[in-house]
Amino acid sequence: GLRDPNFLVRCGSAIVLGENKVREAVPDLIEALGDSVASVRVDAAVALGKIGSPEALSALRKLAKDPDATVAYYANWAIEKIYRRKG
């Protein structure tokens, strides 16, 4: 799903993986942070935040500088979620 040619399928896949907290998908979700479509980057960031993946922090910090303000906002949101989970 995350590599599907249709960006809507990629978005939907990221959402489902995040809602179900699929830790095995973290490497693919990190890769999806580099997607050419902003909506996919947002959904991947949200999924990583919901999963609470400390290994995604470096990639999320880079994404927080995304030129798309919505992408940057959700990257920061995910970073906060991960830090809160770590305690």
N, C-alpha and C positions, 0 to 999 in steps of 0.2 A: 503493500500500500504506500509506503513512504517514497518509493521510487517510481510510482505510477506516472505516466505521461500527463494525466489529467490532474491539475492542481487541486481540484475539489476532493479527489480521492486521497491525495496526500494530506490535505487538511483534515479530512474525516478520520484518516488513520491515526494521525497525531492525537486528535481529540479522544478517540477510543482508547489508545494506549495510555494516555494520561489519566482518564477517568478510572481505568482498571489498574492503574499503578504498575504497569508491566516493566519491571526493572531490567529484564533482558533486552528491552528495546532502547535503553539509554544510548548506546553507541550510535544507533541509527537516528535517534532523535537529535543527538548532537550534530550529526552530519546534516540533518534537515535544517539546522539553524543557518546553513549557508545557501538555502534554496533561493532561486531567483525571484520567487513570488513572496511578497511581504506577508500575506495571510498564512502561508505555510510556516514562515519563520516565527510568527506570533503563536500559532497553535503548537509548534514544537517547543517553544520556550515555556508556554503555560503547562504543557505536559510534563516537562522536566521539573518545573516547580511543584506540581502536584505529586510527582513521584518522589521528590526530595533527593535529588541526585547531586551530592557534593562534587562528583567527578565532572559535572557539567559547568561548574562555576567559571572556569577559565574561558570557555567558549561563550558563556552568557555575558561575561564582562566585556568581551569584544563586541557582542551583539548590542550591548547597552549604548554603544556609540553609533548604531545604525542611523543612516540619514532619515529613515522613516520614523517619525516620532512615535507612532503606535508600536512599532517593533521595539524601539528603545524602551518605552514604558513597560511593556510586558517582560522584557529581558530583566529589567530592574525588579519588577514584581516577583519574578521567579527566583532571583537572587535572594530577595528578602524571605520568601517562603522557605528556601533551603536553609538559610541561616537560622530562622526561627525553629525549624525542625531539629537542627543540630543542638539547640539549647545553648 
